C-alpha cells in the first residue's frame, strides 16, 4: 500500500490546496469514480477521451 501526504502531491504537481489538511496521509487511490469508496483518493488521468487532472 502506498502512503503519501497531501503536501507531497501538491509539491509534485506544483498545486495549491484550496481546502483540507496538507498533513493528511492518503492511502487508497482510484482512477475510476465508479469504484470510489469512502476514504479513497480519486486521481483523474488525462487521456484521449478525458482531459482532466483532478485529485479529490
SVG drawing of the C-alpha trace seen along z (x, -y; Angstrom):
<svg xmlns="http://www.w3.org/2000/svg" viewBox="-20 -28 27 30">
<polyline fill="none" stroke="black" stroke-width="0.4" points="0.0,0.0 1.3,-3.4 1.0,-6.2 1.7,-9.8 0.9,-13.1 -1.2,-15.7 1.7,-18.2 3.9,-15.8 1.3,-15.6 1.0,-19.4 4.7,-19.8 4.9,-17.2 2.0,-18.8 3.0,-22.4 -0.5,-22.8 -2.3,-24.8 -4.5,-23.3 -7.9,-25.1 -9.2,-23.3 -8.3,-20.5 -5.2,-19.5 -1.8,-19.2 -0.5,-16.9 -3.2,-14.3 -1.9,-10.9 -3.6,-9.4 -3.5,-5.6 -6.1,-4.4 -6.1,-5.7 -8.7,-5.1 -8.7,-6.2 -12.4,-5.2 -15.1,-7.2 -17.4,-4.2 -15.1,-2.3 -14.7,-5.1 -15.3,-4.1 -15.2,-6.3 -11.6,-7.4 -10.3,-6.8 -8.4,-9.5 -9.5,-10.0 -6.8,-10.7 -8.0,-11.9 -5.8,-10.9 -5.5,-12.8 -6.2,-10.7 -7.9,-10.6 -11.4,-10.7 -10.7,-12.6 -8.9,-15.9 -9.0,-16.4 -6.3,-16.5 -8.0,-16.4 -7.3,-15.0 -10.1,-14.7"/>
</svg>
